[in-house]
Amino acid sequence: MDSSTSTPDPRHAPREFLEHLYRVAVERALPLASMGPCLPPPPKGRTLVLGAGKAGASMAQALEALWPAEAPLSGLVVTRYGHIPPRPEGLAERIEVVEAAHPVPDEAGLKAAERILALTEGLTADDLVLCLISGGGSALLTLPAEGLTLADKQRINTQLLESGAHIGEMNCVRKHLSRIKGGRLAAACAPARVVTLTISDVPGDDPAVIASGPTVPDASTCAEALAILDRYGIEVPPPVRARLESGALETPKPGDAVFAGHVTHLIATPLQSLEAAAAAARAAGLPAHVLSDEIEGESREVGKVHAALARAVSLRGEPFARPCVILSGGETTVTIRQRKPGQARGRGGRAGEFCLGLAGALAGRAGIWALAADTDGIDGVEDNAGALVTPDTLRRAEAAGRKLADHLDRNDAYGYFEAIGDLLVTGPTHTNVNDFRAILIL
């Protein structure tokens, strides 16, 4: 993605202007620009690179470009299928990158996790482990706890994704059903020093939540994981349940000696990307307001709340004067509705469903345009990053035979916005700082 071209005029090209803000936000989160100051000097021993996440391949390439050419560097990183960027000409490949499935883990992710854990064997106090962690690492770095199969993890993961559980709840369960997440990778690296470089995709930027925190202490408990499973009616094999009840699957906690001397750096965060987009809007002559980078909740309902705010600005000039841009981020959720007999399963993700809720609540209000997209370029499991909403979205959709209520009923944002040409398709961006939303009010 390239935002270096001139900024589109928001008054004459509102869609293009919103897409420009999205590109600016994404580029702020690319690792090459921000990793350098966080790198330690080469160690006395060897440097091992381990990592997982949607930004894993671009983080590995950034590290290869920034690490001294004469200093040894090797390791293994796993990223999502299709998320390896083109290699810059002349850049030597020193870190192996493999691909696996997301958001539901597969055999390739299991094998990658096994290999990563095996690479920690034989590390010494003279060695350095650089861990490259980004969103998506929970699914990509899958190593089931004893008593669980990959099929069990796939089922549990799918049920969590469809339950409406928020990211903290999902990752609490994932940590306690894993042999590598929740600080266990760091424990395996002892006695080597561990430096974690992470790109945040979670509200609050807690490293213990990003990719289920494989290299940082975990304050959550087996009892909490069990309560979450019970809350959403998700079964685990009886022996595994018994181990959760007894605390046998507990994770390393804050204060554990295995984390002594370890350092974690956040090299990109959602707020930094929102602020970059706000600066770009102001440079174009528009006031910009960042609501929050931590918004959670049901996507369609968050869309309705944003619509209420946009209408207040448009009608009354409150709480912001128009024209302006309103920006927000975070991680919303989509609860999959029960399908009616014979009803096809819908397609779409958080950003698209937000746009459905927003469009319905705006009801064609003049002068309001919006964009919502995932900063990794993939909304859920589809090929779009998100979608756009315009003042005539509902009219054009009705002309195309699409009823918004029907698409909401079956969680089919993709089909709705595809019919009117308003999907935002960027391809993988090679980073991930979660949801990006921009509302332009003229």
C-alpha distance (Angstrom), angle and dihedral (degrees) to the residues before:
residue distance angle dihedral
M1 . . .
D2 3.79 . .
S3 3.80 124.7 .
S4 3.79 94.5 170.6
T5 3.82 93.5 103.3
S6 3.81 119.9 92.5
T7 3.79 117.2 -70.6
P8 3.83 113.7 -100.9
D9 3.80 114.9 -118.2
P10 3.83 105.5 -102.7
R11 3.81 92.3 -148.9
H12 3.78 95.7 52.8
A13 3.81 101.3 27.8
P14 3.82 107.1 27.0
R15 3.80 96.2 160.2
E16 3.79 93.0 49.9
F17 3.81 89.9 46.2
L18 3.82 92.2 54.5
E19 3.80 91.1 47.8
H20 3.82 88.0 51.7
L21 3.81 90.9 54.5
Y22 3.80 89.4 50.9
R23 3.81 91.4 52.0
V24 3.80 91.1 49.5
A25 3.81 90.2 51.6
V26 3.79 92.4 49.9
E27 3.79 94.5 47.2
R28 3.80 90.8 52.8
A29 3.80 88.1 59.5
L30 3.82 97.4 51.4
P31 3.82 108.9 116.2
L32 3.81 102.0 -133.5
A33 3.81 92.5 70.3
S34 3.79 96.5 52.3
M35 3.81 110.0 25.0
G36 3.82 100.5 77.9
P37 3.83 100.3 75.4
C38 3.82 90.6 50.4
L39 3.80 97.0 56.1
P40 3.81 118.6 106.1
P41 3.82 121.5 -141.6
P42 3.81 116.8 -89.0
P43 3.81 111.9 -82.2
K44 3.77 131.1 -120.0
G45 3.78 88.9 -107.7
R46 3.79 130.1 34.3
T47 3.82 129.9 -47.5
L48 3.79 116.5 -130.2
V49 3.80 120.6 -169.2
L50 3.81 119.5 -154.1
G51 3.76 126.5 170.5
A52 3.78 152.6 147.8
G53 3.78 136.8 -165.7
K54 3.79 145.9 81.9
A55 3.81 89.2 -76.6
G56 3.79 92.5 45.1
A57 3.80 97.6 107.0
S58 3.81 95.4 46.4
M59 3.80 90.0 46.1
A60 3.80 89.7 51.9
Q61 3.81 91.4 50.3
A62 3.80 91.2 48.2
L63 3.79 90.5 51.5
E64 3.81 91.9 48.5
A65 3.81 89.4 52.3
L66 3.81 94.4 47.4
W67 3.82 102.0 38.8
P68 3.82 115.5 92.7
A69 3.79 109.5 -92.0
E70 3.80 91.8 -134.8
A71 3.84 93.9 52.0
P72 3.82 116.9 89.5
L73 3.80 115.5 -112.4
S74 3.79 130.4 174.6
G75 3.77 140.1 147.0
L76 3.79 149.4 110.5
V77 3.81 132.1 -85.4
V78 3.81 128.2 -178.8
T79 3.79 123.3 -150.9
R80 3.79 137.6 169.7
Y81 3.80 120.9 -75.8
G82 3.79 109.4 -85.5
H83 3.80 95.0 15.0
I84 3.81 100.4 107.5
P85 3.82 109.4 109.9
P86 3.82 121.7 -141.8
R87 3.78 109.6 -82.2
P88 3.82 113.5 -112.1
E89 3.78 112.4 -113.0
G90 3.78 112.1 -93.2
L91 3.82 95.8 13.8
A92 3.80 109.4 133.2
E93 3.79 116.3 -133.0
R94 3.78 108.1 -126.4
I95 3.81 100.3 149.8
E96 3.79 120.7 61.7
V97 3.81 114.6 -131.3
V98 3.80 122.3 -162.4
E99 3.79 131.1 -179.1
A100 3.79 132.8 -128.7
A101 3.80 140.7 164.2
H102 3.79 129.1 -71.7
P103 3.01 140.0 -139.0
V104 3.82 92.1 7.8
P105 3.83 111.6 41.6
D106 3.78 123.5 -121.8
E107 3.80 140.3 -168.1
A108 3.81 91.9 -84.9
G109 3.81 90.6 58.2
L110 3.80 90.5 48.3
K111 3.80 92.1 52.0
A112 3.81 91.5 46.6
A113 3.81 91.3 52.1
E114 3.81 90.8 49.0
R115 3.81 90.4 51.3
I116 3.81 92.8 46.9
L117 3.80 91.6 51.7
A118 3.81 90.8 47.2
L119 3.81 91.1 53.5
T120 3.81 90.1 63.4
E121 3.80 92.0 65.8
G122 3.80 114.3 109.9
L123 3.82 97.1 16.9
T124 3.81 115.3 152.2
A125 3.80 136.6 -158.0
D126 3.82 88.5 -98.0
D127 3.80 92.2 60.3
L128 3.80 129.9 90.7
V129 3.80 125.2 -146.5
L130 3.80 115.9 -159.6
C131 3.81 109.4 -162.6
L132 3.81 117.1 -161.5
I133 3.80 107.7 -159.1
S134 3.80 128.8 177.6
G135 3.79 140.0 153.7
G136 3.78 115.4 -61.7
G137 3.78 92.3 39.6
S138 3.79 92.2 115.0
A139 3.80 92.8 67.7
L140 3.81 95.7 34.0
L141 3.81 94.7 50.5
T142 3.78 100.1 53.5
L143 3.79 121.7 161.0
P144 3.82 110.6 154.4
A145 3.78 120.3 -137.1
E146 3.78 117.5 -109.8
G147 3.80 109.4 -71.5
L148 3.81 94.5 30.3
T149 3.78 126.9 98.6
L150 3.78 127.6 -153.2
A151 3.82 87.4 -106.9
D152 3.82 89.1 56.0
K153 3.81 91.1 51.4
Q154 3.81 91.4 47.5
R155 3.81 91.6 51.8
I156 3.81 94.0 45.7
N157 3.81 91.7 46.4
T158 3.81 92.5 49.8
Q159 3.80 92.2 48.3
L160 3.80 91.5 49.2
L161 3.81 91.2 49.6
E162 3.81 91.7 51.5
S163 3.81 96.0 41.7
G164 3.79 98.5 73.2
A165 3.83 91.4 -116.7
H166 3.79 112.5 156.2
I167 3.79 122.1 -118.7
G168 3.80 95.1 -98.7
E169 3.79 91.5 54.9
M170 3.80 93.4 46.8
N171 3.78 92.7 49.3
C172 3.80 93.5 46.9
V173 3.80 88.1 59.7
R174 3.80 93.2 42.6
K175 3.82 92.4 52.7
H176 3.78 94.1 53.4
L177 3.79 93.9 46.2
S178 3.81 94.2 50.8
R179 3.80 139.3 82.8
I180 3.82 93.8 -152.9
K181 3.82 109.7 32.2
G182 3.79 129.5 74.2
G183 3.82 95.2 50.2
R184 3.78 95.4 -47.3
L185 3.82 93.9 115.7
A186 3.81 90.2 56.2
A187 3.79 90.1 49.0
A188 3.80 89.6 53.0
C189 3.83 90.3 52.9
A190 3.82 94.2 59.4
P191 3.00 130.0 156.2
A192 3.83 90.3 24.7
R193 3.80 120.3 90.2
V194 3.81 113.4 -105.7
V195 3.80 124.4 -150.6
T196 3.81 113.6 -175.3
L197 3.79 119.8 -157.5
T198 3.78 110.0 -167.8
I199 3.78 140.6 -179.5
S200 3.79 110.1 -150.4
D201 3.78 121.7 -131.0
V202 3.80 97.4 164.0
P203 3.81 135.2 86.1
G204 3.79 108.4 -98.1
D205 3.82 94.5 19.2
D206 3.81 92.4 -112.3
P207 3.84 107.9 171.9
A208 3.80 88.2 -151.0
V209 3.81 89.1 64.8
I210 3.83 99.9 40.1
A211 3.83 106.2 97.8
S212 3.83 87.0 -15.8
G213 3.81 91.5 -65.9
P214 3.82 102.7 -89.0
T215 3.82 93.0 178.7
V216 3.81 104.1 34.5
P217 3.83 135.0 70.4
D218 3.79 117.8 -86.3
A219 3.80 119.9 -140.1
S220 3.82 94.3 -176.4
T221 3.80 120.2 97.8
C222 3.77 142.6 -138.5
A223 3.81 88.2 -112.5
E224 3.81 90.5 56.9
A225 3.81 91.7 48.5
L226 3.80 90.4 50.5
A227 3.81 91.7 48.8
I228 3.83 90.3 53.0
L229 3.81 91.9 50.2
D230 3.80 89.6 50.3
R231 3.82 93.0 45.5
Y232 3.79 91.5 58.4
G233 3.81 96.8 35.2
I234 3.82 95.5 -115.5
E235 3.80 116.5 157.5
V236 3.79 126.4 -144.0
P237 3.82 125.9 -172.5
P238 3.84 110.7 -80.5
P239 3.86 94.5 -115.4
V240 3.82 89.8 53.3
R241 3.78 91.5 47.3
A242 3.80 89.1 51.8
R243 3.82 90.3 52.4
L244 3.79 90.5 50.8
E245 3.80 90.4 49.7
S246 3.81 91.7 50.0
G247 3.81 94.2 45.0
A248 3.80 92.2 -119.2
L249 3.82 90.4 132.7
E250 3.81 94.3 54.0
T251 3.81 118.8 143.7
P252 3.85 128.5 -131.0
K253 3.82 108.7 -81.2
P254 3.83 135.1 -142.9
G255 3.78 109.3 -76.3
D256 3.80 94.2 32.3
A257 3.81 110.4 143.1
V258 3.82 91.6 -128.0
F259 3.82 88.5 76.0
A260 3.81 96.0 52.6
G261 3.81 110.8 131.6
H262 3.80 93.7 6.2
V263 3.82 118.7 137.6
T264 3.82 131.3 -160.3
H265 3.82 123.9 -161.2
L266 3.80 124.8 -169.4
I267 3.80 102.1 -146.7
A268 3.82 96.6 177.3
T269 3.81 132.4 16.6
P270 3.81 137.5 -179.3
L271 3.81 92.3 -111.8
Q272 3.80 92.2 55.1
S273 3.81 89.9 54.4
L274 3.81 92.9 47.0
E275 3.80 90.4 49.7
A276 3.81 90.5 50.1
A277 3.81 89.9 52.9
A278 3.81 90.5 46.9
A279 3.80 90.4 52.5
A280 3.82 90.0 50.8
A281 3.81 91.1 51.4
R282 3.80 91.9 49.2
A283 3.79 90.0 48.9
A284 3.82 86.4 57.6
G285 3.81 89.9 54.6
L286 3.81 99.4 -99.6
P287 3.80 126.4 120.5
A288 3.82 109.6 -121.3
H289 3.80 128.0 -158.0
V290 3.81 124.6 -164.9
L291 3.80 107.6 -152.2
S292 3.80 97.6 -172.8
D293 3.79 142.6 -47.2
E294 3.83 91.2 -141.4
I295 3.80 104.9 63.0
E296 3.79 113.6 145.2
G297 3.79 134.5 169.8
E298 3.78 140.3 89.2
S299 3.82 106.6 -28.6
R300 3.79 97.7 -131.6
E301 3.81 91.6 48.4
V302 3.80 92.4 48.5
G303 3.81 86.1 52.0
K304 3.81 90.5 54.5
V305 3.81 91.7 50.3
H306 3.80 91.4 50.4
A307 3.80 88.9 49.1
A308 3.81 91.3 53.3
L309 3.80 89.9 52.8
A310 3.81 92.8 46.9
R311 3.81 91.7 49.7
A312 3.82 91.1 50.4
V313 3.78 90.2 53.0
S314 3.80 91.7 46.2
L315 3.82 96.3 46.1
R316 3.80 103.5 33.6
G317 3.79 108.0 11.9
E318 3.82 89.9 -117.3
P319 2.98 136.5 167.6
F320 3.81 86.0 -3.6
A321 3.79 130.6 23.9
R322 3.77 117.2 -120.0
P323 2.93 140.7 -87.8
C324 3.79 94.5 54.7
V325 3.79 145.9 123.1
I326 3.81 122.2 -118.9
L327 3.81 116.4 -157.2
S328 3.79 131.8 -171.0
G329 3.78 141.3 164.0
G330 3.79 141.0 179.6
E331 3.78 132.6 106.1
T332 3.76 120.6 -67.6
T333 3.80 124.9 -174.2
V334 3.78 137.6 -131.4
T335 3.79 119.7 -146.2
I336 3.80 108.2 -154.0
R337 3.80 109.9 -126.7
Q338 3.79 123.5 -133.3
R339 3.78 107.6 -94.1
K340 3.77 120.6 -126.5
P341 3.82 117.1 -122.2
G342 3.81 109.2 -74.4
Q343 3.80 92.8 6.8
A344 3.79 114.7 138.2
R345 3.76 117.3 -124.6
G346 3.77 112.7 -101.7
R347 3.78 126.2 -120.6
G348 3.75 125.0 -135.8
G349 3.78 147.6 80.5
R350 3.78 142.8 -127.9
A351 3.81 96.5 -66.6
G352 3.79 94.7 48.8
E353 3.78 93.4 47.4
F354 3.81 89.9 49.0
C355 3.80 87.8 54.6
L356 3.81 91.5 51.0
G357 3.79 91.1 52.9
L358 3.79 91.6 44.6
A359 3.81 95.3 48.1
G360 3.78 92.8 48.7
A361 3.80 93.5 50.1
L362 3.81 94.0 44.3
A363 3.82 88.3 54.3
G364 3.80 92.8 -160.5
R365 3.80 96.4 -49.9
A366 3.81 108.2 -177.9
G367 3.78 120.4 -116.0
I368 3.82 98.3 25.1
W369 3.80 124.5 113.0
A370 3.80 126.8 169.7
L371 3.78 143.3 -176.0
A372 3.79 128.3 -164.0
A373 3.79 122.6 -179.1
D374 3.76 143.7 150.2
T375 3.78 111.0 -107.9
D376 3.80 91.8 -134.1
G377 3.81 89.0 65.9
I378 3.81 94.4 -116.0
D379 3.81 122.5 95.3
G380 3.79 103.5 -155.4
V381 3.79 107.2 -47.6
E382 3.81 98.8 -32.5
D383 3.82 130.6 102.5
N384 3.80 95.4 -109.3
A385 3.78 129.0 85.3
G386 3.80 92.4 -146.2
A387 3.78 140.5 -66.3
L388 3.79 145.2 -87.3
V389 3.79 130.3 -122.4
T390 3.82 121.9 -153.4
P391 3.81 133.6 179.6
D392 3.81 89.5 -98.3
T393 3.83 98.4 43.5
L394 3.81 94.5 112.2
R395 3.81 94.0 44.9
R396 3.80 93.7 49.9
A397 3.80 92.2 45.2
E398 3.81 92.3 50.7
A399 3.81 89.2 49.8
A400 3.81 87.2 54.1
G401 3.81 90.7 52.0
R402 3.81 95.2 -105.8
K403 3.79 122.3 137.8
L404 3.78 114.2 -159.5
A405 3.82 93.8 -147.7
D406 3.81 91.2 55.2
H407 3.80 92.2 51.8
L408 3.80 92.2 47.5
D409 3.81 89.3 49.2
R410 3.80 91.5 59.4
N411 3.84 98.5 31.2
D412 3.81 90.8 -114.2
A413 3.79 105.5 147.4
Y414 3.81 90.9 141.7
G415 3.80 93.9 60.3
Y416 3.79 92.5 46.1
F417 3.81 97.3 51.8
E418 3.81 94.1 36.0
A419 3.82 89.1 59.9
I420 3.81 91.7 59.4
G421 3.80 98.6 37.0
D422 3.80 94.8 -111.1
L423 3.80 102.0 123.1
L424 3.80 113.6 120.4
V425 3.81 106.4 -134.6
T426 3.81 117.0 -175.7
G427 3.79 105.4 144.7
P428 3.83 120.3 -129.3
T429 3.81 111.7 -28.1
H430 3.84 95.2 -160.5
T431 3.79 93.6 -125.5
N432 3.80 136.4 68.7
V433 3.80 129.7 -153.5
N434 3.78 93.3 150.7
D435 3.79 131.5 -123.2
F436 3.81 120.5 15.1
R437 3.79 120.3 -169.6
A438 3.79 128.2 178.1
I439 3.81 126.4 178.9
L440 3.80 118.9 -169.3
I441 3.81 115.6 -158.1
L442 3.83 116.6 -171.3
